[in-house]
Amino acid sequence: MIKPDLLLHPTPGGLYCPLGDFYVDPVRPVDRALITHGHSDHARSGHSHVLATRQTLDIMAIRYGEDFCGTSQSANFGERTSINGVTVRFHPAGHVLGSAQIEIEAQGTRIVVSGDYKRGADPTCASFEPVPCDVFITEATFGLPVFHHPEPRKEIQKLLTSLQQFPERSHLIGAYALGKAQRVISLIRRSGYEKPIYIHGSMARLCDYYTAQGVPLGDLRPATTEDKKSGNFKGAVVIGPPSAFNDRWARRFEDPLAIFASGWMMVRQRAKQRGVELPLVISDHCDWPELLDTIREVGPQEVWVTHGREEALVRWCELSGIKARPLHLVGYEDEGD
């Protein structure tokens, strides 16, 4: 067996495989990049060659333009690809549409880069599949024992109750444009809400793509109005990116009720700082119990923690007899939280 560090190790540009001469989710333009999913902290433009799932490549083209890289190659889930003698396979990560874990194997050593992932049921993307490996590389966005995420359907019920209690107010939901917005819409639909849902213009192409990929989102309409104030959205569900809540767009609506869908809404101070009236704890990342369950299920000899609350998860691994270390990678945020 080859030592894991010789197969994959952190560099200023991201995780690098010297045997295969490729990077995973590099933070700067490189010759060959393997991309786990389409969020901007993992999928950047400017690489010479990109290998990713078809859906991730399509999402990158939507976000960055058709010329986001020199050449691209799509990877099917479970399909083996050889890169300079290194075997690579993509497996579902359950994070957003097209998201993947990347399995890297050479000379008897197998490393799985999980990217961002979640374990909860989500009909808008393929579910996470545990892959046994020697080294499991995990994020730790919510890697503290305090984080126990509630059932998303119960969070959506809070929204439906508010719509009944305040029928005169526009219900503005802050949700990231890729993954979170579509998941929230899907959850609302699966709770029986059939009225039109209004979306910010920046979400239209991604929502159209999800629909084209077989994810039903129902009647979506543009959340635009010519008037400075409009009564057209009284009692309506309106979804926009969090950044839009600070500009003129959000001020168009009559007496808007501010909502934010995020795992971080467990932290009351964060909700208060954002001026959120109705926090919805809906996350596209694992909570603490899910992180631990995943490590137990995968059964690695080593765990490397890439970003988030690294120290607590490393400590838990060590106390459980699993070798672990933080990688201290820079450049990865919680865009899809």
N, C-alpha and C positions, 0 to 999 in steps of 0.2 A: 504493500500500500504506500502511496505517495503521501507525504505530510500535507495536511489541508492548506497550510500557508503557501505551499508551492503550487497548489492548484488555483487558489483564489486568495487575494489579500487586498486590504484597503490602500488606496493611494489618494492624493489630493483630487484626482479626477473622478474617483469613485471606485467601486469594486473591480479589480482587474484580474483576468485569468492569463498569466504569461504563456502557458502551454498553448492555449487557443488564440492568444493575442486578441482578446476582446474584453469589453467592459460591460457591466450590468448597470443600467440606469445611470450612466455617467453625467456629471454635473457640468461638463464642458464638451465642446465638439471633439469627437474622436473618429478614428478610421472605421472601427466596427463596434456597434452598440447593440446589446440585447436589452429590450425594454419590457418591463413587467406590466405597465398599464399607462393610461393616457393622461394622468394628472401632471401638471406642468413641472412639479418638483422632481418627477421621475422621467418624464418624456420631454426632452428638449430637442429643438431643431438644430440643424447644421452638421449632423453626423454624415460621414461618407457612405456608410452602409448600416441599415437597421434591420434587425430580425425581431419580429413581434407577432402576436396573433393578428389575424386579418382585421378584427374589430379595433384593436389598438392602432393599427396602421391607418385605418379609416378615420378614427377619432383624431389622430395627429394631423391628418390632412385637413379635417374640418377646422381644427384649432389654429394650425400654422400655415395652411396653404398646401397645394399639391407638391410643391418643391421643397418640402420640409427636410429632405435628405437627398443624398446622391442617388443611391439605389436602395430598394427595400425587398424583403423576402418575408412571406407569411409563414407562421408555424402553426400547425394543427395540434390541439391538445393530445398528448400521448405519443406524438410522432418523434422518432429519433432523428437528430441532425448531427452530422459530424463536422466539427470546425477544427481543422489542423490536428486531427486525432483525438479531440475532446468531444465526448458525446453530450448532447444537450437535448433536454425535453421540457416542454411547457405543460403545466398542469393548472387547472382552475384555482383561483385565489379567492373568489367570492367577494371581491371588493367593489368593483364596478364592471360594467360591460367590457368584455375582452381581457380583464385582468388575469394575470398568470403568476404562478410560481415558476422559477426556472431551476431545473435540476441539471447539475454539472457533474460529469463523471469521467475519471481517467485513472488508469493504473490502480483500480480497486478502491478508489476513494470517491464517495458521493457526497456532494454538497447541494443543499436546496436553499435557494434565495427566495424567500416567501414574498418579497415586496411588501405591499400593504394588503392585509387580508382581514376577513371577518368570518365568523362561524354561524351567525344567525341566518335563518331562511330569508331569501330575497329573490323574488321571481324576476327581477330585472337583470340578473346575471347568473352565470353558472356557479354552482356551489363549490366551496373549498373542498379539495381532496387531499387528505393526509398522505404524504410521501415519505416512507421510511428512508433514513439517510444517516451518514456518519456525522455530518455537521448541519445543523439547522440554523439558518440566519433569519432572525425575527425582528420585526419592529416592536416598539413598546410605547406607542403613543399614549395608551391608557394603562401603562405598566406600574400601577400602584394599587395596593389592596383596597383602597377606598372606592375604586371604580367598579361598580356593579350596574350594568345598564339594564333598564327596565324593558318589558315587552313592548316593542314598537307599536303594536296595535292599540295598546292602552294609552300610549302617548297621543296617537291620532284621535282617539276618543275624546281627549281633552279639547282638541281643535273643534270637533263636531259639536261638543257641548257648548263651547264658546260661541259658535255660529248661531246656535239656538238662543243663547242668552243675550247676544248683542247683534241682532239682525240688521241694525242700521250702520254697523261699522265694517269697513273694509278690513279683511284679515290678511295682512302682509307677512308672508313667510320668507325669511332669509334662508337660502339653501344653495350650496355650491352647484355650478352649472352642469358639471359632469358627475353623474352618479347619484348624488344626494337629491337633487331636484326630481329626477325621474323616479327614484325610490319613494320619495314622499308622495308624489302624484299617484303612484301605483298603490301605496298603502291607503290613500284617501279613497281611491276607486274601489279597492277590495273591502272597504268599510261600508260600501253602499252609496257613496256620494256620486251622483250622476250629472250634476249641474256643470256648466262650463267652468274651467279653471283658467285663469289668466296668467300668462307668463311674460317675463321681461324679454325683450328682443334678442338679448345675447344667448338665450337658452333655446331659441327656436330650432336651429339646425341640429343641435344635439338631440332634442326631443324628437324631431323628425327622423333622425337616424335610429334612435331606440325603437320607434314605431315600425320603421322599415325592417328592423331585425326581429320583429315579432313580439315586441313588448307593448301591450295595449295600454294607452294612457288616456283614452277617452277624448272628449271635446276640449281641445286646448285653443285658446284665443289670445291674440296679442294684448298686453296690458298697456295700451296707449290711449291717450285722450288729448284732444286739441285744447280743451279748457284747462285753465289753471286749477280749477276745482271741479270735480265732476261727481254727480250722484250716481253715475252708471255702475259704480263698483260697490255700492252699499250692500253689505252682507255677502260679498264675493270673496273667494279665495284667490289671492294674487301671490305669485311666487317670483322672486327675483334673487340675484346674487347678493351676498351681504354688502358688497361695496356700493350697490345702488341705493342702499338705505341712507347713505350720507349725502346723496345729491338731490337735484330737483325732482327726479323721477318719483321718489317716495312722497314728496309734498303735494303731488297732484291729487292724492286720494283723500276722501272725506273722512275725518276722524279715524285714521288708520290704527289698527291694533297690531303692535309690533310683536312678531313671533320669530324665533330662530330655531332651526332644527340642527342639533349638533350634540355629540357626546359630551362636549364641554359645558352644556347647559346643566350638568350635574353640579357644577361649581357656581353657587349663587352669585358670587362676586362678579363672575364673567357676565352673567345675564344682566346684572345691575349696571355694569359698566357700558354695556351695549344698549341700555334702555329697553330691554326686552320685557314685555308684559306677560307673554305666555311662552316660557321655555319648553321646547320639545326635546327630550333626551333620545335622539335617534342617531346612532353612530354607524359608520361604515368600517370601523376598526373593532378588534377584540377588546373586551373588558378584561380585568385581571383574572377571573376564573377561567375564561376562554383561552387566554394565553397559556396558563398552566396546563389545562386539559390538552391543548394542542401539543405542547412539548412532551407530555406523557404519551400521547397517542403516536407521535412520530418516532419517539424512542432514540434520539441522537446520542452519540458519545460526547458531543460538544454543542454548545449553543453560543452563537455570536449575536449580539444585540446591536442593531444598526442605528436606530434613532428613537427619540422619545425619552421615557423615564428608565434609562438603561440600568442604573445601579441596583434598584430594587429587584428587578428580574434576574440580574446576574447573581445577586445574593441568594435569591430563592433557589436558583439552580445549584449553587455551591452547597447549600444546606441539604439539597436533595441528592447530593453525590454526583452531580453532572458538571463537568468542566465547562466554564463559561467565561466570556469576556465582552466588554463593550468595545465597539469599533470606533465610536466618536466620529462618525461620518458627518460632514458639514453640507448643508444645502438642501436638506429634506424637511419640509414643513408639514402642516396638518391640513392641506387644502381640502381633502375629501373627508373631513372628520365627521 
